[in-house]
């Protein structure tokens, strides 16, 4: 008997919970992962990197600024920031307050400006002005966590990594790819489902998909992936 959406349904949480319950008796994770990948590749053959940058350093700074901020806003701010300083050596010489004034629209400006200047100083003094291609070294820098390091490793250096942001965390659970309650658990589940040579582009595709087709407010089961999973599982809207 097909699972039916309850009358008056509004909550994305209920939708996700209903999916998870029904999936346990339907397709397995690998089958759902295949459906998700097929649809994402159809929609985004060559997914673009959304943050404007021209080298690993400017990508690192842009990703740091994107915390709790939209990529669109970051892309409006970084031209002025990189006109002021576009290398670790140049940024290390800047006053934190001057950087803060520029990055203020991105939010958390005091913390982000301090991190940018301080990590730039470390890069200039300890790494010859280069961004290290190493997870541990990146995560030791001020303001750089695992997700930021993963984005830089994947997008700047082509190293297999699967950064999990809010879109990926939400959609992975909604689509039944993971039941993990933490970012780390979801990352482990996704890495187990997909070949590592697909991780970087899958990250970009899911982020783009979440923004365009299945936002946080929910799609009501109507987006291409949710609707296809609905049909395959026997989930109906009536």
Steps between C-alpha positions, in 0.01 A plus 500: 500500500651836399600743771273803493569852611279595800237769452619849582867401465733797515813396685820415316594294804189284466569454130855391576384265775238346271761445230739337745232265636380397155848464357586238758273260314565625144813569301828458682744788538708408197193495278387839628855633464496391136171682435634815666825494305324437169267797546778730620722414204210560264434844648860611560737347248784737586423657838671838549683601816268770640763709679703733279874446548821479300730279709495280813556797730210708371279190509598436862410857597172487307398172662581640844280802427213277382434366851141603584497714186384447143750442222335785309581747774854369537554552127388862540749557781815322385587731206558789742681275747734357237561846357635586845702179530495186288796305641583379850796739517283800409214401731734438795601867486142628522333640807225267623255790528552594134425143396202491733343803336515331160366162613231642729214408259595132539419500871721395792737762364726534804564126522541455125731800455723387785516146359584623149785725615640244744485201264661716232786578737548128570495417129755773428732405786471121511391388152679737265178679415338181371184325616601152620346202324450317828189456714679519833694813405190672367291416805772643725452846345284758681134482397545188285292198594459164332238617250706798387810282471303242301372761254853632441648152462230395253459819298851646506710183498270230362551281807204267569286663770127524569426825684162485675316830531144564616351410159687170480424411862129569452456334160706192583264429788190592302594264216585217735871498418593547864335493839801668657430765759834677455686644203778247557258206490333623180840551339601143584175362357532695174863398454397137543227532235691677222841446333753752623559639151139629506506666842604852399247542220224333702555754775454783249199335335312441825566856617374642170200266504404599854500866405311460174259209548469388863561790741483486878132598501429176314385411150190304604640194327480667159866551409654262243680280753231490769227432244700223336572338835131537587393318185756225543411443865124528453477821702200708393372850569134410529 
